[in-house]
């Protein structure tokens, strides 16, 4: 485990305030115009890759694949900010809309979930075909971070040839522990927010694909566990939510990772308890950066000469993506 100094903004001292500030303060603005690639997956579903190509990018230059979190998309503020900053540094940043998300609504019949590592691998192969000879960084946020770690740990000897390094930000490496945490105290507000977004997404999908899987019964799920147990797990072949969490939690795959990898997490993250990182067996290729504060995907800092704005997370990702030493 590595300690990297993060000094929270004085207005956002707690994990909850950091989490909310990361979403709402300040807003990232509109998405940049990016070329869209439609990627057909082996099962026939389609997803969208947004291609942010710098004007001075050349074959062989760096690329990155960004994967968003639960109820997110390419239009999530952190995806907009970081893909824009990467492009300004000369990195061709591809942002994946997971199945049914963002611009991909209506293109996939099956839903996304925390274990869709095969979709990330398909996106990496597409980038390798489009940009042969260009090293690629895989950057996953929250749920996308779990997908990232699962991918690079479950088949370490069969990764796409272009994949050079990985970064996982606030990954829910123990899905059951994280979902159980949503049922306690003020975290029930997050649980309600996420399940409402998931319910709405399934209902919206039915408007585009009438025969898409639907929620069972007349009552909508009341929480994330209920949603996963009644919809995600049976539709995606896991049977139950507990089996889904068991098979897709990335903690079991971390010890097998051979790719240079950084995991960034915060000690006061309200959604991913810090103790889930304490029991993992880390290979020498994986560097855990666990800060005292930062919340979930927040990391809003005091202004320093080192970083042009208060989004401390963004600048560390840029450093780790462009460094000559992947885990430096």
BELDA-V525917 format. One record per backbone hydrogen bond with DSSP energy under -1.0 kcal/mol. NH is the residue of the N-H (numbers start at 1). CO is the residue of the C=O. If there is no record, write none. Layout:
NH/CO ; NH/CO
//
This chain:
2/288 ; 9/300 ; 12/9 ; 18/14 ; 19/15 ; 20/16 ; 21/17 ; 22/18 ; 24/20 ; 25/21 ; 35/51 ; 37/49 ; 39/47 ; 41/45 ; 44/41 ; 46/107 ; 47/39 ; 49/37 ; 50/95 ; 51/35 ; 52/93 ; 53/51 ; 57/54 ; 61/58 ; 63/135 ; 64/92 ; 65/137 ; 66/94 ; 67/139 ; 72/69 ; 76/73 ; 80/76 ; 81/77 ; 82/78 ; 83/79 ; 84/80 ; 85/81 ; 86/82 ; 87/83 ; 88/84 ; 89/85 ; 90/87 ; 91/86 ; 92/62 ; 93/52 ; 94/64 ; 95/50 ; 96/66 ; 97/48 ; 101/98 ; 104/101 ; 105/102 ; 107/104 ; 116/113 ; 117/115 ; 120/116 ; 121/117 ; 122/118 ; 123/119 ; 124/120 ; 125/121 ; 126/122 ; 127/123 ; 128/124 ; 129/125 ; 130/126 ; 131/127 ; 134/131 ; 136/162 ; 137/63 ; 138/165 ; 139/65 ; 140/167 ; 141/67 ; 142/169 ; 144/141 ; 146/142 ; 147/143 ; 148/144 ; 149/145 ; 150/146 ; 151/147 ; 152/148 ; 153/149 ; 154/150 ; 155/151 ; 158/155 ; 163/160 ; 164/136 ; 165/136 ; 166/260 ; 167/138 ; 168/262 ; 169/140 ; 170/264 ; 173/171 ; 178/174 ; 179/175 ; 180/176 ; 181/177 ; 183/180 ; 184/181 ; 187/184 ; 188/185 ; 189/186 ; 191/187 ; 192/188 ; 193/189 ; 194/190 ; 195/191 ; 196/192 ; 197/193 ; 198/194 ; 199/195 ; 200/196 ; 201/197 ; 202/198 ; 203/199 ; 204/200 ; 205/201 ; 206/202 ; 208/205 ; 209/205 ; 212/209 ; 227/223 ; 228/224 ; 229/225 ; 230/226 ; 231/227 ; 232/227 ; 233/228 ; 235/231 ; 236/232 ; 238/233 ; 239/233 ; 240/238 ; 244/240 ; 245/241 ; 246/242 ; 247/243 ; 248/244 ; 249/245 ; 251/173 ; 253/250 ; 254/250 ; 256/253 ; 257/254 ; 261/285 ; 262/166 ; 263/287 ; 264/168 ; 265/289 ; 267/291 ; 269/266 ; 276/273 ; 277/274 ; 286/283 ; 287/261 ; 289/263 ; 290/2 ; 291/265 ; 298/294 ; 299/294 ; 301/310 ; 302/7 ; 312/299 ; 312/310 ; 315/311 ; 316/312 ; 317/313 ; 318/314 ; 319/315 ; 320/316 ; 321/317 ; 322/318 ; 323/319 ; 328/325
//
